[in-house]
Structure formats: structure tokens, C-alpha cells
Amino acid sequence: MTNANPNTTYAFDVRGIAKRLRHAAIFGALETLDRGETMRFINDHDPLPLLNQIQQRYGDQVRIEYLERTPDRVVIDFGIRLSANESAAPAQASAAGCAGGGTGSCGCSG
């Protein structure tokens, strides 16, 4: 998702993705984002277990901001604060069990 404008927001509506594939798809998408980019996550429920996993994997590298929170629709911005070369987070992500495989932008070099 590299783009010339680091303040780009990418919509990611997971409602059309099979539930058993959602977390893997979300982690894959987060790992392609560069510093300053945002993934606007759209879902049909509040993903509290997912948010805990994101915090464990990426710590302060990912900003989580609710934009909408109703019983049948949740919109969250996941913003990338630091890229891999700006943080010591690869060790943190690895210790948190990150399976990675992405570009390493999130600090996860898997």
C-alpha cells in the first residue's frame, strides 16, 4: 500500500470476508502500511479480541481510533505511527508471536 502521500486512508470493509479469515487479512493489511498511512476498518461488530491482538503485536506503532461504534456497525482507524526502521518493535512483535510475512513496515519482519 505504499503511496506518495503518507497521509492516505485506505478503506478495509471486512464484512465481506469469511470470519475465519478476517484476523489474518487484517494483520496482512496492517503490515503493508507505511508511517502516516491509515486503514479505515469497517465491521459489523466491535472486535475487542482483535484490538487486544493488535496491541500485543504492534504496541504503540498502531494508533486505534473509533469513528463509529453502534451495535451493527463499527468503524475504526488504524494509523501507523512508526515504520520498522524507526522503532525497536520487531523484537516486541516477534516476542508477541507475530507470524508476519509482510513487508516489515509495521515492525514485524516475521
C-alpha positions in Angstrom: 0.0 0.0 0.0 2.9 2.3 -0.4 1.8 5.7 -1.7 3.5 9.0 -2.4 1.2 10.7 0.2 1.9 9.3 3.7 -1.5 10.7 5.0 -3.6 8.3 2.9 -6.5 6.4 4.4 -7.4 3.0 2.9 -10.9 1.6 3.5 -11.0 -2.0 4.5 -14.5 -3.4 4.9 -14.2 -6.9 6.5 -17.9 -7.7 6.4 -17.4 -9.5 3.1 -14.5 -11.6 4.3 -15.2 -15.0 5.8 -15.0 -14.7 9.6 -12.2 -17.4 9.9 -10.0 -15.4 7.6 -10.6 -11.9 8.9 -7.8 -11.6 11.5 -5.2 -12.9 9.1 -6.4 -10.4 6.4 -6.4 -7.5 8.8 -2.8 -8.3 10.1 -1.7 -8.6 6.5 -3.2 -5.3 5.6 -1.7 -3.5 8.6 1.8 -4.9 7.7 1.7 -3.3 4.3 1.0 0.2 5.6 3.8 2.8 5.9 4.2 5.5 8.6 1.4 8.1 8.4 -1.0 5.8 6.5 -4.3 4.7 8.0 -6.5 1.7 7.4 -10.2 2.5 8.0 -11.6 -0.7 9.3 -15.4 -1.4 8.8 -17.1 -4.3 10.6 -20.5 -5.5 11.8 -19.4 -5.8 15.5 -16.9 -4.4 18.0 -13.7 -6.5 17.5 -12.4 -6.4 21.1 -10.3 -9.6 20.8 -8.7 -8.3 17.6 -7.9 -5.0 19.2 -6.1 -6.8 22.0 -4.1 -8.9 19.5 -3.1 -5.7 17.6 -1.9 -4.1 20.8 0.1 -7.2 21.7 1.7 -7.5 18.2 2.4 -3.8 17.4 2.2 -1.9 20.7 2.5 1.9 20.1 3.2 1.5 16.4 -0.6 1.4 15.6 -3.0 4.1 16.8 -6.6 2.8 17.3 -9.4 5.4 17.0 -13.1 4.6 16.9 -15.0 6.7 14.4 -18.3 4.9 14.7 -19.5 2.4 17.3 -23.0 1.1 17.1 -24.4 -2.5 17.7 -24.4 -3.3 14.0 -21.6 -1.1 12.6 -18.1 -0.3 13.8 -15.6 2.0 12.1 -12.0 2.2 13.4 -9.0 4.0 12.0 -5.8 2.1 12.5 -3.0 4.6 11.9 0.7 3.7 11.6 2.9 5.8 13.9 6.3 4.3 13.2 7.8 2.2 10.5 10.2 -0.7 11.2 13.3 1.3 10.8 12.2 3.9 13.3 11.5 1.5 16.2 12.9 -1.4 18.1 9.5 -3.1 17.8 10.5 -6.0 15.6 11.7 -7.8 18.8 8.5 -6.8 20.5 6.3 -8.1 17.7 8.4 -11.3 17.5 8.0 -11.8 21.2 4.3 -11.3 20.9 4.1 -14.2 18.5 3.8 -12.3 15.2 3.8 -14.6 12.3 4.5 -11.7 9.9 5.4 -12.3 6.4 4.6 -8.7 5.4 7.0 -6.0 4.2 8.0 -5.1 7.8 6.5 -1.7 7.7 4.8 -2.4 11.0 7.9 -3.6 12.6 7.0 -7.2 12.1 9.6 -8.9 10.0 8.2 -12.3 10.6 
